[in-house]
Amino acid sequence: MKSRLSGVRPWLAAAILIVVIGLESPVEASGSFNDFDQTTISPLEKAKYFSDKKIGVGADEEQCSERVYEFRKRVQEKGGPTLGVEPTVGLGAALLIFLLVGTFAAGIAQAFQMVRKHVYHDADNLDTAFDAGGKVSIGLTATTIVSQWTWSATLLQSSTVASKYGISGPYWYAGGATIQIILFAVLSIMLKTRAPGAKTFLQVIKARFGKRTHIVFCVFAFFTNLIVMMSLTIAGTAVLNSLVKDLSPELAAMLLASVIGGYTLIGGLGATFYVSYFNTALIFILILMLVAEVFYNPFNNPDNPFGSSANVFDFISCWKAPEGNREDSYLTFYSSGGLVFGIVNIVGNFGTVFCDQAYWQSSVAAKPLQGVWGFITGGLTWFAIPFSLATTMGLAYLGMSSAQGAPLLTDADISKGLAAPLVAQKLLGETGEYAMLFLILMAVMSTGSAEVIAVASIIIYDVYQAYIEPFRKDLKSGHCIICAMPTKAAYSNDPNAEICSCPSANRCQGCKEDNLRRAKHEGLVKPHYECAIHKDYKSYQEHLLNYKNWCIVLCTFMSIPLCLFCWAVNLDLAWTYYFTGILIASSVVPIALSIVWARATAAGMIAGVIGGCACGMTVWLSYAAQFEGGLSPSVFVKNTGRENPMLAGNISAIAMGATLAILVSLCTRRAMSKEEVEAEWEKTRDIDNPLSPWVQVYKGALNLEESD
């Protein structure tokens, strides 16, 4: 430990290691994990990368700098090159980190609940749990988007593509995943103006296209949450098992699940906004620390071969890139592999944003205009995280491999996302190891909690409330859910039919008396509602609120077997990341059309999402079957994970999904008049909760006049 910390000032180490003082002794644990055992790199593998002359345009057989030769000689004198990440963090120290971080997050969640109850006197109801009151500001929306979009895969996969393709990798990763967030701002304002009362995007689908289309999109929404959780858990457990001694994958998965579920259960969506603020701040601080160490070496660490961008350039220019990079150089944007990744990244991330209820949840929680600027600001701010981290850690990995004259990781370990943890360990010792643990933990917490709430909201609003136990079965469109009468004369076939006259809950005298009586009650079990108009529906909503808690617990613990399944079948981070678009990208354009295009039809939506997915899967598997071994179990992950089949499948899925959705809709619905268009959007504006009507919530932001 002393040798690894020789170049690091004590105060810097103390900033991260303060929580683990006195816990450096190893703790035994049941189970073992052998995926990170040390092996050796063959001479043939070394020859693929090694060079004693500079590589790239204008190198002209120029010899490597003296600094490169000096470090390579030093490595040989110390016993030769090393390979792999060595787990050195004690299990006790890691457990204490999890405990303190989880306690901190739970404390913020509880504080949020108390402030909301005693200061702002917000109602503790179902909608508030899922939309945080619907009045979140620009700053909190932006930090939440940054935190949610900073997956553990963001921190690891971005460094992986940098170590594979060079400087083009970080740009394609960051740029290819920023576009979607900024474009989503358009859908955010469209949702707020055309369906202000919706809590999920699936409610819009159901209101416009009916039950069958709604069920299809529910399935794809669950697929999206499933694959995002797979990426989170694969990346999180890979880092934990690579850095922490005696940590089994089962225990790692359980620790991640407990941290995610704890504060999410306590605070709901609102708490995640505030925890995300602290997570984002800490992520930026840790990234800046790693950038300073690589490019400046402020403490003259003798194990750091860099210290300036010129030194980084010298080492990487003496390390050969794989076939596809111009002049075999990592320092070029002319990279076919980088371009393929960029396209797949753009396509896949459209699916993980547009089809992920977590981002619609942030849109629902924000005020209309603030939500737009929050998404734009968050997207631009997020760009700096993968771009700076991947450029730093990915290029540092290549430079350090050049410095020892052999790769520091096998191809399999690079695909697992271990380039960044390795660089942190090599350059900063235990400080770097704890920094990576904190980075990954923050990322898993933020995104994981958002996904858990997203799944819970879909289960509550779009499964349980819609099909399993609706408050009123066979309720007609445009009719009040409380009295079952039409809300407007246009929704009734009888012109003399009685129209709903139910007062809103905040104007109902019976509700005011209920609220006062329950507020004064000090026991755990609150008195029953007695309002003659709203008591049954309020009791039903309270029942759903309790059911929400069970959904969060269940979704959290379901991530454990999901994680272990991924390890059992040997799915790595890169495979999961590439596969995302093939599975869900076909839903991107249909979902957008459901919000912006009145002429879209149920047939078009179903044809687009199912036809696009089937086309993408067919193209992907057909292409992969052409390689040696075909689709046999022994080589299935290897062949299907190749770049070209993944590229073909991703493009086919999104293109066919868009084409079918548009063409089938045009064929199944004639041109619409202005009255028909207005009637179509009236369906989505009818999505509402009579206890907190959207007209009351957004009448100021949308310049509305509230009727009695």
Number of C-alpha atoms within 10 A of each C-alpha: 8 8 9 18 20 16 20 22 13 12 10 12 18 13 11 17 19 11 15 18 9 10 16 14 11 15 13 12 12 9 11 13 14 9 11 20 12 14 11 15 16 9 10 8 13 14 12 15 19 19 17 17 17 22 26 21 12 9 13 10 11 12 15 20 16 10 15 24 17 13 20 20 15 14 15 12 10 8 8 13 18 18 18 20 23 19 19 18 25 20 22 19 22 23 16 14 20 19 15 13 18 21 15 14 27 23 17 19 25 16 15 20 19 14 12 17 13 9 9 9 10 14 14 15 17 22 19 18 20 24 22 25 22 24 17 22 17 21 18 21 29 28 27 29 30 29 29 27 25 25 26 29 28 25 26 31 30 29 33 29 29 30 27 21 29 30 25 25 30 31 23 26 27 25 21 21 26 22 17 21 25 19 17 22 21 16 20 26 21 17 26 23 17 19 26 24 26 24 27 25 26 25 22 26 25 22 21 22 20 13 14 14 21 22 16 16 23 22 10 22 24 18 18 26 21 17 19 22 23 24 26 26 29 28 27 26 26 24 27 27 24 25 28 24 22 21 25 18 21 18 18 22 22 18 18 25 23 18 25 29 23 20 25 28 23 19 24 26 27 23 25 28 29 19 25 28 20 16 27 23 12 16 22 14 14 18 23 15 15 23 18 16 24 25 18 15 21 13 14 16 19 14 18 22 22 26 18 14 11 10 18 20 16 21 26 27 26 28 30 23 27 18 14 15 22 18 19 20 26 30 22 17 18 19 25 15 20 25 17 16 24 24 16 28 23 22 28 28 24 28 26 26 21 27 30 26 27 28 26 22 25 30 30 29 25 25 25 25 16 22 28 26 20 29 31 25 21 25 27 18 15 25 21 15 23 26 23 20 25 32 24 26 28 29 30 31 27 29 26 28 24 27 28 22 26 26 26 24 23 18 10 13 19 24 20 22 29 25 30 27 28 28 27 23 23 19 27 27 24 23 22 26 28 25 27 27 22 21 23 26 23 26 28 28 32 28 26 29 29 30 27 26 28 27 23 25 26 21 18 20 20 21 17 15 17 17 12 11 13 15 16 15 11 8 13 14 16 20 18 22 21 18 15 16 21 21 20 14 16 10 16 18 9 9 10 8 13 13 18 17 12 16 14 17 18 14 10 17 13 17 22 14 14 17 16 10 14 16 11 9 12 8 8 6 8 12 13 13 19 15 18 11 17 22 17 16 17 21 14 15 18 15 12 19 20 12 16 23 17 14 19 25 19 14 19 28 17 13 22 22 13 18 25 19 14 17 17 9 10 12 20 23 25 22 20 18 20 25 22 25 32 30 26 32 36 38 31 26 25 32 24 17 20 21 22 16 14 17 19 23 24 23 18 27 30 23 25 31 30 23 21 31 26 20 21 31 22 17 21 26 19 16 19 24 17 12 14 10 14 18 18 11 10 10 14 15 17 16 23 23 21 17 16 18 22 29 24 20 29 33 25 25 33 30 19 24 31 27 19 24 29 22 14 19 20 15 11 13 13 9 10 12 9 9 8 13 14 12 13 17 20 16 18 23 21 21 22 18 16 19 19 18 18 21 18 14 16 20 13 11 13 15 9 11 10 12 6 8
